[in-house]
Amino acid sequence: MALEMAKAEMERVQRHGEETYPLECCGLLLGHMDGGGRRVVVEAARMRNANTESPQNRFVFDPHEHLEKQKSARARGLEIIGFYHSHPDHPARPSQFDLEHAAWPGYSYLIVSIERGRAAAQAGANSFELAEDRSRFLEEAVVLTD
Amino acid sequence: MGMRIHIPLPLRVFTGQHATVEAEGRDVGEVLEDLMRTHPQLRSQLLNAEGKLRSFVNVYLNDEDIRYTGSGTTPVQSSDTLSIVPAIAGGNCGRC
């Protein structure tokens, strides 16, 4: 599978990570599935990192905010196709903690690396899907469009 | 007439790609059981080996988390809506 998104939306994700640095940012990927099973992002929607104990290396969605964003997305004809978060000064690769807290297979899990306050230039944004047996993440291609 | 249940995208492969399904029951527990009876593959996605909701599965009756309203014994009406919403968390574990 692959994740398709406009460069402008990826930049929005990266800006979010830069703004919250050195804390982790998080958000929703709203869009739809295309006929070939590819997840297509229409909008990256910011969420508040509700983790107050360790936001520099943890994030959690506020569940009510998640519910409200889901309802508003549905009203706009959009689906929640995945989630994003940032890794301040760490690679854009899922951690064991990410794996232990993943939801179902079938979402895209986009991670952006923010190094010293700036979006990492090399391999700074990677997306993953959860294996069917939940044992690991599988990297998926990120297709950026104009 | 049953009540509506909103199904998150990854689980629609088990509901014939329907984003909303109907299920019947007098309380949340009966409605979820009816949902899993008519869509058996949802059971392992929603429940753990002990038959409890998996830790990352939140269920909302309208706008309320059922954990705070009586969980499975929360009474329902046909005009109510259930939403299945995953709890989302994570983060870099580099320093833990």
Contacts between the chains, C-beta under 8 A, distances in Angstrom:
chain1	res1	chain2	res2	distance
A	24	B	91	5.5
A	24	B	92	7.2
A	26	B	88	7.5
A	33	B	9	7.4
A	51	B	89	7.5
A	51	B	91	7.5
A	54	B	91	7.7
A	57	B	91	5.0
A	57	B	92	4.8
A	57	B	93	6.9
A	57	B	94	6.8
A	57	B	95	6.0
A	57	B	96	7.1
A	58	B	89	7.2
A	58	B	90	7.6
A	58	B	91	3.8
A	59	B	89	6.5
A	59	B	90	6.2
A	59	B	91	5.2
A	60	B	87	7.8
A	60	B	88	7.1
A	60	B	89	4.1
A	61	B	87	7.2
A	61	B	88	4.2
A	61	B	89	7.0
A	63	B	58	5.7
A	63	B	65	6.6
A	63	B	85	6.9
A	63	B	87	6.4
A	64	B	63	7.7
A	66	B	85	5.8
A	66	B	88	6.6
A	67	B	60	5.7
A	67	B	63	6.8
A	67	B	83	6.4
A	67	B	85	5.6
A	70	B	6	7.8
A	70	B	83	7.0
A	70	B	85	6.2
A	74	B	6	7.4
A	79	B	9	5.0
A	80	B	8	7.0
A	80	B	9	6.4
A	81	B	9	6.2
A	83	B	88	5.5
A	85	B	90	6.0
A	85	B	91	6.9
A	87	B	91	7.8
A	87	B	92	4.3
A	87	B	94	7.9
A	88	B	92	7.4
A	90	B	92	4.4
A	90	B	94	4.9
A	94	B	90	7.6
A	95	B	90	7.4
A	95	B	91	6.9
A	95	B	92	5.3
A	95	B	93	3.9
A	95	B	94	7.0
A	96	B	93	5.5
A	97	B	90	6.1
A	97	B	91	5.7
A	97	B	92	7.5
A	97	B	93	3.9
A	97	B	96	7.0
A	98	B	90	4.1
A	98	B	91	6.9
A	98	B	92	7.9
A	98	B	93	7.6
A	101	B	56	6.9
A	101	B	87	8.0
A	101	B	88	7.8
A	101	B	89	4.4
A	101	B	90	4.9
A	102	B	56	7.7
A	102	B	90	7.2
A	103	B	10	7.6
A	103	B	56	5.3
A	103	B	86	3.5
A	103	B	87	7.4
A	103	B	88	6.4
A	104	B	8	7.3
A	104	B	10	4.2
A	104	B	11	6.5
A	104	B	45	6.3
A	104	B	86	6.7
A	105	B	10	6.3
A	106	B	9	6.4
A	106	B	10	2.7
A	106	B	11	7.6
A	106	B	13	7.2
A	107	B	9	7.4
A	107	B	10	5.8
A	109	B	90	7.9
